[in-house]
Structure formats: structure tokens, C-alpha cells
Amino acid sequence: MGTRGPIPRHKVKIKWSPNFAYAVGLITTDGNLSPDRRHINFTSKDLEQMNNFQKALGISYSIGRKSNGASIEKKYFVIQFSDVFFYSFLEQIGLHRNKSKTLGPVSIPSKYFFHFLRGCFDGDGTFYSYWDPRWRSSFMFYISFSSASEKFILWLRCEIKKLVKVSGHITKDSKKSTLQLKYAKREGLKILQKIYSSPLVLCLSRKRLKVITALGIVGKSL
């Protein structure tokens, strides 16, 4: 009888929680499943994002650096780790290799959906605000979610509408071949108050501060 190889270990505790759902949102937007069916990769420009990711999953690995495209400057932080059980779980809920243009629905318990959505927002989401010159003293703000997959954007829109009764609208960036799901002011506020349901939730602090500053201008809060 041949010698058996090492028994795979659970490195990530697979149990739904606010932090776990947040990490799944980050992987959905900024993560990648390797072709070997065991490694999970996560990349971000924000060191805080990398630390939040590890905290959310209860893991601790060295954080590397990498360049992107033709650039030789290593602007991005990266983590790679092996966990066949977690990899399999991610596949079961809807993630897969080379998912950027083919991602569809992700099986997230409704109880944790907005924690997942906060992860998506911190990954590929955007918040911006401006004074609208068309009306005097009119301050506008938008929250948006981006993806190259139309199926994923349509699913995300459907889930948000089901849970907070807002519709938003979808635009396309033809240069980057991405879709943006956008929510303005009144609708956006409903979503923001859900994803930042507590000042203690794990999140990218620079985005949360940007939101708080803009809401303060119109006399709103999270």
C-alpha cells in the first residue's frame, strides 16, 4: 500500500456570520479561484482591505505585492492560500474560476445579504457626490456596484429590490466593458443604512468616511 498524502485541513471555518458574508462579498468582487481547485487568491490596493479580509475569515498569512498589466510597479497587495473545503464551498454557492464575465447568482442567506453587499461595495463599489448645478443648493450622491457580468448585476438588483424596495438603474461603461448598478440619494440612503447597520461592522474605513461626510451635508446619518 502506498503512503497516503497529508490530510487536507479546514483553514477557514465555514459558518455564516456578518464577517464571513463580508469576506464572501470581497472574494466575489476582488477574489479569484485558481484552476487547481484548492487555492483562493485575493488582491487589493488597500492594505486595510487585506487585513479586514483575513480578520473576516479568521486566517493569517503573509501579504505579498504584485504589479498589474504592463506596469512593473507593485501597487497591489495579494494573499493566496489553499483550502479545498472552502474552495468547494465557494463553488457550491455560485463562484467559479474566470468568473468576471460569467458570474451569476450567489447563494447568500437573506439575514447576511447586506454584509455580503458591503463586501461587494468595498471591492468593486463606488460612492460619489456632487453639487448639481441644475438646481440651487442641490447636493446629489450615488452608490454603485460594478461587474463585467450582466447576470450578476441583474441578480444583485433583484435581491436589493426584494429586500429594500428600491429599483436603481443600470449603465454600461463601454470602454471597460463593465456594468454599473446605481442608486441615487433616497434609494442609496436606504442601502447605505443597511450595509452600515452598526458602527462596528467590518468595512473599508475610507469609503465609510466618504459616505458619512456626504450624508452630513444633507443632514442624514447612517
trRosetta pair geometry for C-beta under 8 A, 3 or more apart (Angstrom, degrees):
i j d omega theta_ij theta_ji phi_ij phi_ji
4 7 7.9 24 138 -59 121 77
8 38 8.0 -126 -123 -136 130 119
8 83 7.8 118 180 -150 108 44
8 84 4.8 -41 -156 31 157 122
8 85 6.8 155 130 -27 124 93
9 83 7.8 -68 89 -121 63 80
10 13 6.9 73 149 -89 119 47
10 14 7.3 -100 -153 -5 120 95
10 83 7.0 57 -148 -155 38 109
10 85 5.2 -35 -103 50 80 151
10 86 7.6 116 -149 -39 69 91
11 59 6.0 48 154 -107 102 116
11 81 6.4 -130 113 153 159 129
11 82 7.6 103 0 86 146 52
11 83 4.3 -116 38 -90 107 120
11 86 6.9 -68 60 -11 84 133
12 57 5.0 -46 -124 -173 107 106
12 58 7.0 132 -134 58 58 92
12 59 6.4 -40 -85 -52 80 118
12 83 5.4 82 7 159 99 170
12 85 7.6 -162 56 86 87 97
12 86 4.2 59 46 -84 128 139
13 20 7.9 -93 90 -93 81 126
13 58 5.9 12 15 49 107 145
14 20 7.9 115 -146 -153 37 139
14 85 6.7 -119 -26 138 134 107
14 86 6.4 -171 -72 -100 106 72
14 89 5.2 -160 -127 -88 139 164
15 20 6.4 -162 84 -52 53 164
16 20 5.6 -148 -135 81 31 134
16 21 6.3 43 -155 -55 82 97
16 109 5.6 48 -162 17 163 133
16 111 7.7 93 143 77 133 111
16 112 5.5 -139 -177 -17 110 156
17 20 4.5 90 44 8 78 106
17 21 6.9 -149 81 -5 36 87
17 112 7.4 113 117 -108 9 135
18 21 6.1 -61 -148 38 25 108
18 22 6.3 30 154 -22 62 108
18 112 6.4 -159 -95 -131 44 95
18 115 4.4 -157 -150 -109 65 151
18 201 6.5 -108 165 -129 134 93
18 202 7.4 144 128 19 100 99
19 22 5.5 -53 -148 34 33 116
19 23 6.5 34 154 -19 65 103
19 55 7.1 -98 -156 122 131 80
19 56 4.1 -166 176 -140 90 71
19 57 7.8 -153 141 -48 102 34
19 115 7.5 -73 -45 -179 17 135
19 202 5.6 67 -113 7 84 143
20 23 5.8 -53 -153 34 32 112
20 24 6.6 34 149 -20 64 103
20 56 6.6 160 -81 167 28 89
20 57 7.2 91 -114 -100 65 57
20 112 7.6 -24 76 -162 88 154
21 24 5.6 -50 -150 33 35 113
21 25 6.6 40 149 -21 64 101
21 108 6.4 88 -141 -151 107 111
21 109 7.8 -96 -92 48 128 88
21 112 3.7 -167 -67 163 157 120
21 113 7.5 -99 -174 -73 141 13
21 115 3.9 83 88 94 121 113
21 116 4.4 -79 172 -56 96 78
21 119 7.1 -159 131 -9 60 131
22 25 5.6 -53 -156 32 33 114
22 26 6.7 34 148 -19 65 103
22 52 7.7 -82 135 158 128 108
22 56 5.2 -120 82 -131 106 142
22 115 4.9 -77 -55 168 79 90
22 116 6.9 -131 -81 -86 31 31
22 118 5.7 -33 -118 81 94 106
22 119 4.3 152 -168 -61 50 108
22 122 8.0 31 -170 24 96 136
22 201 7.6 161 -77 178 142 97
22 202 5.4 142 108 77 171 113
22 203 7.7 -111 -145 -78 137 61
23 26 5.5 -50 -150 34 37 113
23 27 6.4 35 152 -17 67 103
23 53 6.0 108 -126 -147 90 63
23 56 3.8 171 -57 118 107 129
23 57 4.9 123 -135 -56 164 90
23 119 6.5 -113 -23 -115 7 145
24 27 5.7 -52 -147 38 34 111
24 28 6.2 43 151 -28 64 104
24 90 7.5 -177 -131 -114 92 88
24 93 7.3 -31 -155 97 137 154
24 106 7.3 157 153 166 117 138
24 108 7.1 168 102 -100 143 106
24 116 5.7 -34 81 -120 105 96
24 119 6.5 121 70 72 51 165
25 28 5.5 -49 -147 30 31 117
25 29 6.7 10 160 -2 63 107
25 115 7.2 -158 -14 127 133 56
25 116 4.3 153 -62 -170 106 51
25 117 6.4 -121 -117 -33 142 8
25 118 6.4 116 77 69 167 52
25 119 2.0 129 78 74 113 113
25 120 4.4 -94 -167 -32 103 67
25 121 7.7 -4 161 15 136 64
25 122 7.5 86 115 39 116 95
25 123 6.5 -161 140 -6 79 125
26 29 6.4 -71 -152 46 28 96
26 30 5.7 -40 180 44 70 106
26 31 6.4 84 122 -34 69 108
26 42 6.7 32 136 -143 110 125
26 49 7.3 162 -137 -175 129 99
26 52 7.7 165 -74 104 154 105
26 53 5.5 -141 119 -103 161 100
26 56 7.4 131 12 52 137 157
26 119 4.4 -93 -34 -168 66 105
26 120 7.9 -131 -66 -64 33 35
26 122 6.5 -30 -92 83 91 110
26 123 5.2 162 -131 -67 50 115
27 30 7.2 -78 -111 65 19 64
27 31 3.2 -19 -148 12 60 156
27 40 6.8 -35 -129 -168 126 120
27 42 6.5 -72 -99 -94 72 105
27 90 6.7 -86 131 -127 148 133
27 95 6.7 -14 126 -111 111 162
27 119 7.8 -5 16 159 60 135
28 31 6.8 32 -9 35 20 107
28 95 6.4 -122 -101 -91 70 115
28 103 7.2 112 -164 -157 87 151
28 106 6.1 -44 -107 -71 136 160
28 116 7.6 49 4 -174 144 96
28 119 7.0 94 32 113 105 114
28 120 6.0 -34 81 -90 123 91
28 123 7.1 169 74 42 73 167
29 119 7.1 177 13 136 116 78
29 120 5.2 136 -43 -135 128 58
29 123 2.8 122 84 121 137 143
29 124 4.1 -149 -159 -6 123 103
29 125 7.8 -61 -119 -21 163 74
29 147 7.7 -102 -115 -90 81 90
30 42 6.1 59 114 -158 96 75
30 43 5.8 -136 172 66 96 64
30 44 5.6 34 174 -75 154 86
30 49 7.7 9 70 159 168 138
30 123 4.3 -145 -19 -144 101 105
30 124 7.0 176 -53 -43 81 85
31 40 6.4 -14 -170 -176 119 93
31 41 6.5 149 -162 84 65 55
31 42 4.8 -28 -103 -97 84 77
31 43 7.8 153 -100 17 36 68
31 95 7.8 -5 91 -157 119 147
32 40 7.6 148 77 -163 49 50
32 41 4.4 -17 62 64 98 107
32 42 7.6 -177 21 -75 72 36
32 43 7.4 19 0 1 112 107
32 97 7.7 50 -176 -134 75 61
33 37 7.8 27 166 -111 106 39
33 39 7.7 140 -162 86 48 57
33 40 6.3 -26 -105 -108 62 66
33 41 7.8 -164 -75 23 16 82
33 87 6.3 120 -142 -146 108 92
33 90 6.4 -177 -82 103 128 137
33 91 7.4 109 -141 -67 167 87
33 95 6.2 133 -29 137 132 107
33 96 6.4 -97 49 -177 142 22
33 97 4.9 -104 85 -79 99 65
33 99 7.4 65 22 -18 105 117
34 37 7.4 -102 89 -19 76 23
34 38 7.0 -38 68 58 115 55
34 39 3.8 19 17 68 140 102
34 40 7.3 -120 -2 -69 91 22
34 41 6.3 96 -53 -18 94 107
34 80 7.8 59 -47 -149 131 113
34 97 7.3 -22 127 -109 10 109
35 97 5.9 74 -88 -132 59 154
36 39 5.8 48 58 8 114 101
37 84 7.1 39 132 -130 80 87
37 87 6.1 127 175 142 52 143
38 82 4.9 16 142 -152 103 94
38 83 7.1 159 -175 53 70 21
38 84 4.7 -33 -120 -81 90 80
38 87 5.5 -127 -124 -10 26 161
39 80 5.7 8 -175 -175 115 99
39 81 6.9 166 -145 88 71 25
39 82 5.1 -42 -89 -92 70 72
39 87 7.4 42 30 -85 17 133
40 80 7.2 172 84 -147 45 54
40 81 6.1 -15 56 62 89 74
40 82 7.8 159 13 -99 72 24
40 83 6.6 -23 2 39 116 96
40 86 6.6 -55 -29 109 142 118
40 87 6.2 -154 -54 -85 95 84
40 90 7.3 123 -101 -12 121 158
41 78 6.6 -14 -168 -167 95 103
41 79 7.2 162 -153 86 48 53
41 80 4.8 -13 -102 -100 78 88
42 50 7.3 146 113 -119 113 73
42 53 5.5 168 143 -178 160 161
42 78 7.0 158 83 -152 49 55
42 79 4.9 -3 56 56 97 97
42 80 7.8 -180 21 -76 63 46
43 66 7.0 -60 -126 51 119 128
43 76 5.2 13 -173 170 104 128
43 77 7.0 160 -152 83 54 51
43 78 4.8 -12 -101 -101 82 84
43 79 8.0 -164 -71 25 44 61
44 47 8.0 180 98 -63 107 20
44 49 4.0 -110 151 92 164 136
44 50 5.7 -161 52 -54 119 80
44 53 7.6 172 -6 -26 139 136
44 76 6.9 151 79 -157 19 84
44 77 5.6 -20 68 60 72 98
44 123 7.9 -99 -99 -123 108 66
45 49 7.8 58 60 27 50 137
45 75 6.1 -15 -122 146 94 95
45 76 5.8 -64 -84 -107 59 66
45 77 7.2 127 -132 11 13 86
46 49 3.8 86 82 -3 109 109
46 50 7.0 -175 100 -9 63 78
46 77 7.4 -83 74 26 29 127
46 204 6.2 35 128 -134 169 119
46 206 7.6 -143 -120 21 136 127
47 50 5.5 -50 -156 32 41 114
47 51 6.5 38 149 -16 69 104
47 63 7.3 99 -137 138 82 162
47 77 5.8 125 -95 -49 61 157
48 51 5.7 -56 -150 39 34 110
48 52 6.1 37 151 -21 68 106
48 204 6.1 117 103 -133 118 71
48 205 6.4 -83 172 16 161 98
48 206 7.7 141 48 -7 149 98
49 52 5.6 -52 -145 36 31 113
49 53 6.3 38 153 -25 63 104
49 77 7.7 154 70 62 96 128
49 122 6.5 167 -118 157 107 115
49 204 5.7 -3 -81 -95 89 110
50 53 5.6 -51 -151 30 30 116
50 54 6.7 25 154 -14 63 104
50 63 5.2 69 161 -121 150 137
50 77 4.8 -75 -53 122 144 140
50 79 6.2 142 -150 -29 101 117
51 54 5.9 -55 -150 37 33 108
51 55 6.2 33 153 -18 66 108
52 55 5.6 -57 -146 39 31 112
52 56 6.1 34 156 -25 66 107
52 122 7.7 -68 94 156 154 160
52 202 5.3 143 -156 177 104 108
52 203 7.3 -155 -138 22 152 1
52 204 6.9 -107 -2 -73 161 63
53 56 5.9 -55 -148 32 26 112
53 57 6.7 1 161 2 61 110
53 79 6.8 -176 100 30 136 146
54 57 6.3 -71 -148 49 28 95
54 58 8.0 -138 165 39 57 4
54 59 5.2 -106 -149 76 76 76
54 60 5.9 83 -179 -94 128 46
54 61 6.8 -154 -111 27 122 76
54 79 7.0 -177 -68 -105 100 166
55 58 7.5 27 -173 -72 30 39
55 202 6.6 -172 96 -125 120 139
56 202 5.7 175 -80 111 100 165
59 81 6.5 -116 177 2 151 175
61 79 5.4 113 80 -153 123 105
61 80 7.7 -134 143 63 154 39
61 81 5.3 -140 -59 -70 157 117
63 77 5.2 -6 175 -169 115 109
63 78 7.1 142 -167 65 66 36
63 79 5.8 -45 -111 -73 69 89
64 77 7.2 139 78 -162 43 55
64 78 4.9 -33 71 67 94 91
64 79 7.3 154 21 -83 82 37
64 80 7.7 -12 19 8 127 94
65 74 3.9 72 146 153 110 130
65 76 6.8 136 -160 79 58 50
65 77 6.3 -40 -100 -103 60 49
65 78 7.0 144 -111 17 10 91
66 74 5.7 163 95 -143 3 93
66 76 5.0 -35 67 75 82 104
66 77 7.9 110 21 -140 81 6
66 78 4.9 31 -1 -14 121 137
67 71 5.0 -154 -172 97 108 82
67 72 5.6 -60 -105 -152 161 19
67 73 6.0 121 -115 72 103 35
67 74 5.0 -77 -58 -89 71 55
67 75 6.8 70 -125 14 53 76
67 76 7.2 143 -114 23 11 99
68 71 5.9 19 62 46 63 114
68 75 6.6 -59 8 51 107 106
68 76 5.7 84 -43 -17 110 132
71 75 7.0 1 119 -3 147 115
83 86 3.9 29 111 25 123 114
83 87 6.1 160 89 -20 65 86
84 87 5.4 -52 -142 37 32 118
84 88 6.2 35 157 -21 65 105
85 88 5.8 -53 -149 35 29 111
85 89 6.5 32 150 -21 62 105
86 89 5.4 -50 -148 34 35 115
86 90 6.5 38 153 -21 65 102
87 90 5.9 -55 -153 33 29 111
87 91 6.7 28 150 -16 62 104
88 91 5.7 -54 -153 35 34 112
88 92 6.4 37 150 -23 66 105
89 92 5.5 -55 -150 33 33 114
89 93 6.6 18 158 -10 67 105
90 93 6.3 -62 -148 40 30 100
90 95 4.3 -42 164 57 94 127
91 94 8.0 160 -176 24 27 10
91 95 6.3 -85 -84 74 36 71
91 96 6.0 71 -123 -90 79 72
92 107 7.6 -60 127 41 72 136
93 106 5.7 38 143 -168 96 75
93 107 4.2 -125 -147 50 76 94
93 108 7.3 75 -174 -61 126 58
94 103 7.4 79 147 -161 99 78
94 104 6.2 -115 -164 75 116 79
94 105 5.7 -117 -122 99 155 56
94 106 4.3 -148 64 -108 137 53
94 107 5.8 147 -19 -4 111 78
95 99 6.0 -53 -159 -73 67 163
95 103 7.3 -8 -119 -124 57 104
95 106 6.8 32 -50 -115 79 107
96 99 5.2 134 65 -79 68 105
96 102 7.4 -52 69 96 120 114
96 103 7.7 -179 38 -98 86 68
98 101 8.0 -28 156 34 81 85
98 102 7.1 39 116 27 81 122
99 102 5.9 -106 -146 65 47 82
99 103 4.3 61 170 -67 101 95
99 149 7.3 -38 158 -49 72 145
100 103 7.0 -13 -126 -14 7 108
100 147 7.8 -172 -168 -167 60 74
100 148 4.8 28 155 49 89 130
100 149 6.7 -175 149 -38 36 98
101 148 4.7 -57 -88 122 70 112
101 149 5.4 151 -161 -80 24 76
102 149 6.1 -84 24 -112 8 119
102 151 7.4 12 -171 33 37 131
103 106 7.7 -8 -180 -54 105 100
103 147 6.8 -95 62 -169 125 131
103 149 4.2 -163 50 10 82 170
103 151 6.7 -170 96 77 49 102
103 152 4.3 21 103 -60 101 131
104 149 7.2 -120 -66 163 42 136
104 151 4.2 -44 -108 135 75 131
104 152 6.1 -135 -116 -70 16 67
104 155 6.3 102 176 -30 60 146
105 151 7.5 -86 -27 153 62 98
105 152 7.6 -180 -64 -113 29 56
105 155 4.3 -167 -88 -140 74 152
106 116 7.4 -172 101 -178 131 144
106 152 7.8 36 -22 -132 98 96
106 155 7.6 130 10 122 67 143
108 112 6.0 -120 177 86 96 92
108 113 5.2 116 116 -100 124 68
108 116 4.7 -48 -136 -28 154 165
109 112 5.0 59 71 23 93 99
109 113 7.3 -129 96 -45 44 74
110 113 5.4 -22 -147 -22 39 119
110 163 6.9 174 -156 -97 99 118
112 115 4.9 -52 -169 41 75 118
112 116 6.0 83 131 -24 85 98
113 116 5.5 -58 -155 37 35 114
113 117 6.1 34 149 -21 70 106
113 159 6.3 -155 -158 164 139 124
113 163 6.3 -154 82 -66 150 163
114 117 5.0 -43 -138 37 41 118
114 118 6.4 53 154 -26 63 95
114 163 7.6 -162 -54 136 100 153
114 191 7.9 -174 -130 -161 107 65
114 194 4.3 -116 -130 147 151 101
114 195 5.0 -141 177 -88 95 57
114 197 6.8 90 107 -31 137 119
115 118 5.6 -43 -151 28 33 114
115 119 7.0 37 147 -17 59 100
115 195 7.6 148 -87 -141 28 66
115 201 7.2 -144 -116 -152 89 123
116 119 5.7 -55 -161 32 35 113
116 120 6.6 34 145 -17 67 103
117 120 5.3 -49 -149 36 39 114
117 121 6.2 43 149 -22 67 103
117 145 7.8 -73 -158 -86 86 142
117 156 7.7 127 -113 -153 98 103
117 160 7.4 104 -112 -87 147 101
117 191 7.5 -108 143 -169 145 102
117 194 7.6 22 68 108 140 112
117 195 5.4 -107 96 -96 103 114
118 121 5.4 -50 -146 36 34 115
118 122 6.3 31 155 -15 65 104
118 195 4.1 151 -77 -169 92 104
118 196 7.3 127 -109 -61 126 57
118 201 6.7 -48 173 146 175 135
118 203 5.9 -76 173 -102 123 103
119 122 5.9 -54 -144 40 30 107
119 123 6.2 29 154 -19 63 111
120 123 5.6 -60 -147 40 29 112
120 124 6.5 -42 -178 45 68 87
120 125 6.0 87 123 -42 68 111
120 145 5.8 18 138 -137 117 120
120 156 7.4 -172 160 -125 169 136
121 124 8.0 -87 -127 64 16 49
121 125 3.3 -35 -144 25 52 161
121 127 7.8 37 -172 -41 112 100
121 143 7.1 -22 -128 -173 122 112
121 145 6.6 -73 -89 -93 65 92
121 195 6.2 49 8 -175 150 164
121 207 7.1 157 138 154 101 154
122 125 6.7 12 -17 36 21 110
122 203 6.1 -163 -72 -156 132 68
122 204 4.3 145 -138 -7 110 117
122 207 6.2 -157 -108 26 71 154
124 145 6.6 70 97 -164 92 63
124 146 4.6 -116 155 62 109 91
124 147 6.6 102 108 -70 155 64
125 143 6.8 -1 -178 -176 116 85
125 144 6.5 164 -156 87 69 49
125 145 5.1 -30 -101 -100 88 64
125 146 7.1 176 -93 10 34 80
125 207 7.6 76 90 -152 105 150
126 142 7.8 15 106 105 92 96
126 143 7.5 165 87 -156 51 44
126 144 4.8 -9 58 59 94 98
126 146 7.0 49 -7 -23 106 113
126 180 7.8 -31 34 -139 123 120
127 141 7.0 11 -176 -179 87 105
127 142 7.1 -179 -146 90 49 53
127 143 5.2 -13 -101 -105 84 72
127 144 7.7 175 -79 20 39 69
127 207 6.2 117 19 -163 123 89
127 210 5.6 143 86 110 122 120
127 211 5.5 -43 167 -78 168 85
127 214 7.3 -151 154 14 114 151
128 141 6.9 -174 98 -147 38 67
128 142 5.8 -3 58 54 79 93
128 144 8.0 -10 15 9 96 111
129 139 6.7 18 180 174 109 92
129 140 6.4 177 -150 94 64 51
129 141 3.7 -21 -98 -98 96 91
129 142 7.5 175 -80 17 52 61
129 214 4.1 165 -31 -130 159 129
129 217 7.5 141 156 39 150 144
130 139 7.6 -173 99 -152 28 61
130 140 5.8 -12 62 60 71 93
130 141 7.9 146 14 -84 52 54
131 137 8.0 -56 -149 -135 105 24
131 138 6.9 115 -166 77 62 56
131 139 5.6 -38 -102 -101 62 68
131 140 7.7 137 -122 17 13 78
132 135 5.7 22 99 38 111 86
132 138 4.2 -46 55 99 108 111
132 139 7.2 -172 4 -96 84 14
132 140 4.9 71 -45 -17 112 118
134 138 7.0 -40 69 53 74 146
135 138 3.7 58 82 -21 106 141
139 214 7.8 180 157 -167 120 81
139 217 5.3 -132 170 124 168 124
139 218 5.5 -151 77 -67 125 101
140 184 6.6 -36 -164 -156 101 104
140 185 6.1 -84 -143 -55 64 111
141 184 7.5 138 83 -157 43 58
141 185 5.9 108 52 -86 72 64
141 188 6.2 -139 106 91 88 154
141 214 4.9 104 -96 161 146 139
141 215 7.7 -82 32 -69 166 60
141 218 7.8 -124 1 -7 120 136
142 182 5.3 -12 -171 -165 123 105
142 183 6.6 149 -156 75 69 44
142 184 5.3 -34 -97 -99 83 60
142 185 7.7 -37 -75 -32 54 55
142 188 6.0 -158 -141 -76 33 151
143 182 7.4 156 82 -151 41 56
143 183 5.2 -13 60 59 87 99
143 188 4.4 144 11 -145 100 107
143 191 5.9 -143 72 83 148 130
143 192 6.1 179 -50 -62 151 97
143 211 8.0 26 -87 -109 112 113
144 180 4.8 3 -179 -176 129 105
144 181 6.3 156 -157 77 69 47
144 182 4.3 -20 -99 -97 102 75
144 183 7.3 177 -80 19 53 65
145 153 7.2 168 101 -122 102 82
145 156 6.0 -111 97 143 152 156
145 180 7.1 149 71 -156 39 57
145 181 4.6 -12 56 55 93 104
146 173 7.9 -3 -136 9 118 129
146 178 5.1 23 -173 162 105 131
146 179 6.9 161 -149 81 57 46
146 180 5.2 -23 -94 -98 79 73
146 181 7.8 -163 -73 18 32 72
147 152 4.8 -97 147 85 163 125
147 153 5.1 -166 54 -57 117 93
147 156 7.7 140 -1 -3 141 142
147 178 6.5 163 87 -157 18 91
147 179 5.9 -20 67 57 70 91
147 181 8.0 11 16 -7 99 104
148 176 8.0 -112 -90 139 96 84
148 177 5.8 36 -134 117 100 90
148 178 5.1 -65 -81 -103 64 72
148 179 7.3 133 -119 10 19 80
149 152 4.0 64 93 10 117 110
149 153 6.6 168 94 -11 63 84
149 179 7.8 -89 71 28 31 118
150 153 5.7 -57 -147 40 35 110
150 154 6.1 33 157 -18 69 108
150 179 5.9 101 -97 -24 65 153
151 154 6.0 -58 -147 38 27 108
151 155 6.3 27 155 -18 63 108
152 155 5.7 -56 -148 38 30 111
152 156 6.2 32 154 -22 66 107
153 156 5.6 -52 -145 35 30 113
153 157 6.4 32 155 -20 63 105
153 170 6.2 99 150 -123 130 126
153 179 4.6 -66 -45 99 167 134
153 181 5.2 177 -159 -47 96 114
154 157 5.7 -52 -148 35 31 113
154 158 6.4 33 153 -21 63 107
154 170 7.9 -17 -81 -71 66 156
155 158 5.6 -57 -150 36 32 113
155 159 6.4 29 155 -17 67 107
156 159 5.9 -56 -148 37 29 109
156 160 6.3 26 157 -16 65 108
156 181 5.9 -160 94 11 121 169
157 160 6.0 -58 -146 38 28 108
157 161 6.2 28 156 -19 64 109
157 167 7.6 30 -175 -170 104 48
157 168 6.0 -128 -130 63 99 123
157 170 6.9 -60 -67 -58 149 112
157 181 5.4 -148 -71 -137 97 134
158 161 5.9 -58 -148 37 27 111
158 162 6.3 30 154 -23 63 108
159 162 5.6 -54 -148 33 30 114
159 163 6.4 13 160 -8 65 113
160 163 6.1 -69 -147 44 28 101
160 164 6.1 -35 178 36 69 103
160 166 6.4 -51 140 66 102 92
160 168 7.0 30 94 -6 140 131
160 183 8.0 -117 151 -62 150 139
160 191 6.6 -3 -154 -103 122 116
161 164 7.4 -83 -125 60 18 64
161 165 6.5 46 -169 -119 57 22
161 166 6.3 -125 -105 67 61 42
161 167 5.8 43 -104 -97 116 50
161 168 7.8 -118 -66 17 94 94
163 194 7.7 100 129 -144 121 161
164 190 4.9 148 174 144 132 122
164 191 6.3 178 64 -78 166 66
164 194 6.3 -104 -73 -39 138 150
166 183 6.1 48 141 -132 136 125
166 187 3.9 133 -156 -147 133 104
166 190 5.7 162 -38 65 138 139
166 191 6.9 -97 50 -45 150 100
167 187 7.2 -81 41 -122 56 151
168 181 5.6 45 139 176 146 83
168 182 5.8 162 -167 81 99 40
168 183 4.4 -61 -99 -78 101 79
168 187 6.1 -173 -70 136 68 148
169 181 7.8 170 86 -152 27 52
169 182 5.7 -25 64 62 74 93
170 179 5.8 -6 -169 -176 106 110
170 180 6.9 156 -153 79 55 49
170 181 5.5 -23 -98 -99 80 63
170 182 7.4 157 -95 15 28 79
171 179 7.2 157 82 -158 39 61
171 180 5.0 -13 61 58 88 101
171 182 6.4 13 7 -2 106 125
172 178 7.3 169 -153 90 61 38
172 179 5.4 -34 -101 -103 73 67
172 180 7.4 -177 -86 16 24 78
173 176 4.5 7 114 43 121 100
173 177 7.3 -51 90 9 78 14
173 178 4.9 4 49 59 111 84
173 179 7.6 -159 17 -81 77 20
173 180 6.6 70 -24 -22 101 109
174 177 7.1 24 -162 -76 32 50
183 187 4.3 -120 -166 109 102 107
183 188 4.1 151 114 -76 97 72
183 191 5.7 93 76 4 163 140
184 187 6.1 60 58 40 54 102
184 188 5.8 -98 136 -18 9 114
185 188 5.7 72 9 33 6 109
185 189 6.5 -4 166 -22 46 103
185 218 7.9 161 -142 -111 103 177
186 189 6.0 -51 -152 25 25 112
186 190 7.3 26 151 -18 57 101
187 190 5.9 -53 -161 29 37 113
187 191 6.9 29 148 -12 67 105
188 191 5.8 -60 -154 38 38 108
188 192 6.0 36 153 -20 72 109
189 192 5.7 -54 -141 38 32 112
189 193 6.2 30 160 -18 65 107
189 215 7.3 117 -117 -116 98 111
189 220 6.0 -70 -130 177 131 158
190 193 6.1 -57 -149 36 25 108
190 194 6.8 23 152 -17 60 109
191 194 5.7 -61 -156 36 34 112
191 195 6.3 18 157 -11 71 107
192 195 6.2 -58 -139 41 31 99
192 196 6.0 -7 170 19 68 110
192 211 5.8 176 -149 -164 132 135
192 215 7.5 -167 118 -68 154 133
192 222 6.3 -100 139 -113 98 90
193 196 6.7 -65 -128 61 23 83
193 197 7.2 68 156 -92 54 58
193 222 5.7 173 -108 -156 63 58
194 197 6.1 -3 -166 -65 32 97
195 201 7.8 -169 156 111 56 162
195 203 8.0 105 146 -102 96 132
196 199 7.7 34 176 -89 96 42
196 201 6.3 -156 -136 43 50 134
196 203 7.0 -14 -101 -45 88 165
196 208 6.3 129 -106 -129 134 104
196 211 7.1 173 -23 99 153 152
196 222 4.5 -44 102 -163 127 138
197 201 6.4 88 49 -45 74 138
198 201 5.1 121 64 -33 85 90
199 222 7.7 125 -78 89 74 129
203 207 6.9 -109 161 68 105 106
203 208 5.2 90 113 -49 134 125
204 207 4.6 56 89 14 105 111
204 208 6.9 165 85 -12 54 89
205 208 5.6 -59 -145 40 37 111
205 209 6.0 38 158 -21 70 107
206 209 5.8 -53 -146 36 30 112
206 210 6.5 36 153 -23 62 105
207 210 5.5 -51 -150 33 34 115
207 211 6.5 35 151 -19 64 104
208 211 5.6 -54 -153 35 34 113
208 212 6.3 33 152 -19 67 106
209 212 5.6 -52 -143 37 33 111
209 213 6.2 36 156 -22 65 106
210 213 5.9 -54 -149 34 27 113
210 214 6.6 22 156 -14 62 108
211 214 6.0 -62 -151 38 29 107
211 215 6.2 23 157 -16 67 110
211 222 7.1 63 124 -69 119 118
212 215 5.9 -58 -144 39 28 108
212 216 6.3 36 155 -28 62 106
212 221 7.6 22 -138 -139 78 68
212 222 6.6 -56 -94 -18 83 116
213 216 5.8 -55 -155 27 27 116
213 217 7.3 34 149 -26 59 98
214 217 5.8 -48 -163 18 38 114
214 218 7.6 8 152 5 65 101
215 218 6.3 -71 -158 49 41 93
215 220 4.2 -90 -170 83 95 92
215 221 5.9 134 130 -93 130 28
215 222 6.8 138 49 -45 170 71
216 219 7.5 39 -168 -78 34 24
216 220 7.6 -107 -66 58 24 55
216 221 7.4 48 -82 -86 66 74
